[in-house]
Amino acid sequence: MYKVFNKEKLHKTIYSMWIEAPEVAQSVQPGQFIILMITEKGERIPLTVADFNREKGLIRIVFQIVGKTSEELSTLEEGDKLFSFIGPLGKKTEIENYGKVITVGGGTGIACIHPIARALKEAGNEVISIIGARNKELVIMEEEIRKASSELIVTTDDGSYGRKGFVTQVLKELLDKDKSIKKVWTIGPPIMMKVTCDTTKPYPVETIVSLNSIMVDGTGMCGSCRVTIGGETKFVCTDGPEFDGQLVDWEEFSNRLSRYKGSEKKSWELYEHTCTCGRRTN
């Protein structure tokens, strides 16, 4: 069993948890993910690692309530235990001293970009981080990203905090004025990552995206996380989660993410009308 060591509410629908998972913490690297199950009969959900503490044996996850399992996860308190917490999974981020790089995070992708930005900075890179959200309340982990970066730029769609506009607007400005930028990493909603790739396409910079798709076993056996990269079939869980964003079939990826929307909606509705103890709430 894996104990919830710390829980923090970052927003009314976004939570941060530190989970006691010593074996995972000892070997996890930036860019990798875990798959957890709350109960023995629960759903398996993948979450990219937001931080880790090897000495204390802790893994940090950050998630937003988007369905039944994420809502159930949000009800756990410090001391509660998860049935399973498997990882680290996927390939780690390729960290080198590239020179000047940019990391772009949107939504809960801000948390996912954090260990990557930190590792890049520790490797000697000049790291410019751009993080964005719809409004000020949804900007998460700002101080952590600031410490992990050489420079931080915050944007909000409504202008309630930082610069008004989208992360891609800032990214384009930086690419236009600075030809020394070598590489871009972006993690966030699929549409944000796609638009980021559209933005970087005219420039001589590699753009890396992290895909977090529907997964079941996390070992490449089930095929649920199939994606098309450069015309070839890949599995996010074993070949990724990071890929060259210019090669991703974004239409196929988005369609695959919505494949189970009907079933997920029904499951969430049933959960909202039922207590965890089985007593009806209405």
N, C-alpha and C positions, 0 to 999 in steps of 0.2 A: 504494500500500500504506500502511496505517495502523499505526504501530508502538506496541507496548505500552511506555509510558514507565515506568510504576510498577505494581506488583501487590502487594496486601495481602490476607491471609486474615483476615477479620473473625470468622469462625466456621468450623466444620468444613465447612459447606456454603454459606457466604456469602463472596463475594469482592468486592474493590474494585479497579478498574483505571483508571489515567489513560492515555488514548489520544492519540497525536499526531494531531490533525486540525485544523490551523490555520484552514481555511476555515469549518468548522463552529463552532469556538470564537469566531470573529469576529462571528458573527451570531446565535448561539443565545440564547434568552431563557428565563426560568423557566417551567416547565410543558411545554416542548417535549421531543421525543424523537428518537431516532435508530433506524435499522434497520441492523444489521450482518450480514455474512456472514464466517465464518471462512475458508472456502475457496471456490473458484469454483463448486463443485457442492454447497455447503452450504446449510443452511436459513437463511432470512431471519428474524431475531428482533428485535422492537422492545424498546427499553429507554429509560425516561425518564432524562433527564440529571440526575445527582445533584450536579454541580458543574462549573464551567468556569473556565479561566484564559486570558483573551484574550491577555495579553502573551506567554505561553509556548506558546500554540496548543494547549492541552490540554482534553480533555473527560473527566470522571469518570463511570464507570458502576459501578453496584453490582448484583449479581445473585446469585441463589440457585440451586444445582443442583437442577433439577426434571425434567431430561430429558437426552436425548442431546446436544443442542447446547450447553446450559449446562454440562454436564460437560466436553465437549470444550473449551469456552472457558476453563474453569478450569485446564486443563493448559498454557495458554500462559504463557510466562515473559517477563520484561523483555527487550525487543529483538526478540521475535517480532512478526510482522505479520499483520494482518487483510486479507482480500481486498477487502472494501468496508465503508464506514462512512458511511452516507448521512444527511444532516440539515442543519440542523434541520428537523424535520417537525412538523406540527400547529400549532395556534394557541397563542400565548403566553398566560400567565395575565394577567388584567386586574388590574393593580396600580394602586391609588389610595390616597389617605389616607382610609380608611373610619372610623378611630377605634380601637376595640378589636376585635380579631379573634382567632380561634382556628384553629390548624392541628393536625390530628390525623393521626399516622402510625403504621402498624402493619406489622411485618415489614420487608421491603425497601422498603415504602412510606415508611419513615422517611427513606431516602435521597432519594426523589423529592420529599418535602415540603420538604427543606432549602433549595433555591434560592428557593422560593416564600416561605418564612418570612423569609429574609434580605432579599428584595426588598421585602416588606411592611414590615419594620422600617425599611429604608432610606428608605421613602416616608413615614415618620413615624407609622406605626401602632403601637399597643401590641399586641404579638404574644404570646399565650399558646399555647405548644406542648404538646401531650400526645402522648407516644410510648409504645407498648406492644408487648410481646412475650410469648411463652409463659413464658420464664424469663430470668434474668440474662444467660446466654450469648448470647442472641439479640437483646439490645439493642445496636443499632449506631449509630454516629455521634452519640453522646450529646453530646460536647463541641462538635461542629460545630453541632448544633441549639441548644444552650445559647447559643452566641455569636450565633446568628441570631435569637434570641427575647428578649423582655422577661422572660418567665418560662417555666420548663420543669417539667413534671410527668411523671414516669416511672412506668409501671405494668407489673406482670408478673402473668400469670394465676396463678402458683403462689406469689406473694409473696416470691420469692427476691431481689427487688431493687425498690426504690421502693415504691409503693403496691400492695397486693394487689388484684387485680380487673381489670376491663376499662376501656379508654379511654373508653367510653361512659358509665360510671358517673361518672367525673370530669367529663366534658362536661356531663352533666345537672346536677350540683351547681353548676357554674359558671353555666349558663344560668338556674338557679333563683334564684341570689343576685345576679346582675348583669344588669340589663336593658339595659345600654349596649352589649352585644356585638352587632356588626353583621353579621358574616359568618363562616362556617366553611368551611375547606378540609379534605378528608379523602382520604388515599391509603393503600391497603393491600389486603388480601384482599377479594374481592367481598362476602363475608358481613359483614366489619367495616364496609365502606362503607355497606351496606344498613342495618345496625343503627344506624349513626351517623345516617343520614337519618331513620330511624324515631324516633330520640331527639330530633332537632331539629324534627321536624314540628310539634309543638304551639307552637313559639316563632316569633316574627317575625324569623327570621334566614335568610338565603340560605345554602344548603349546596352547595358545589361539590365534585364528585368527579372523579377522573382515571381514565379507563377504559383499560386496556392489554389489548386483546383480540387474537385471532388476526389477523395481518396477512400479506399476501403482497407486494404492490407498494408500499404506503404512499402511493399517490397517488389513491385513490378509484376506481381502474379495475376492481379485481377483485371488490369487494363482500364480501370475507371478514370485514371488521370492522363489518358492519352492526349497528346497535343501534336500538332504538325509544325515542325521547325525546319524551314528551308526545304519543304516538300517531303521531309522524312518524318515518320512516326516516332515520337519519343515519349517517355514516361516521366512525368514531373518528379515522382518519388525517387527514382533511381538515376535518371539522366540529368535531373535538375536539382533544386528548383530554379536555378538561374540559367537563362538562355540569352542569346543575342536577340535583342528586341526587334531588330529589323527583319528577322527571319520568322517571327511568330505569325501564324495564321490567326489573327485576332478575331475574325468573325466566327471561326470554328470554336475558338477558345471560349468566347462569350456565350455561344449557343450551348456548349457543353455545361457551363456553369448553371444554366437555367433549366437543365434537363429534368431535375426532380423538384421543381418549384411547387407543383401541385401537391405532391406528397409531403413536402416540407411544411407547406402552409397548413395542411390538415393536421399534421403531427403537432404543430405549434398551438393550433386552436384547441386541440384535445388537452394538451398540457396546461394551457391557461385556465381551463375549466376544472382542473383536477389538482388537488394538493399532492405533494410528494408522498404524503402518508396514505393517499388513496381516498381522502374525504372530498366530496364535491364542494366547490367554493361558491356556487351560485344556487 
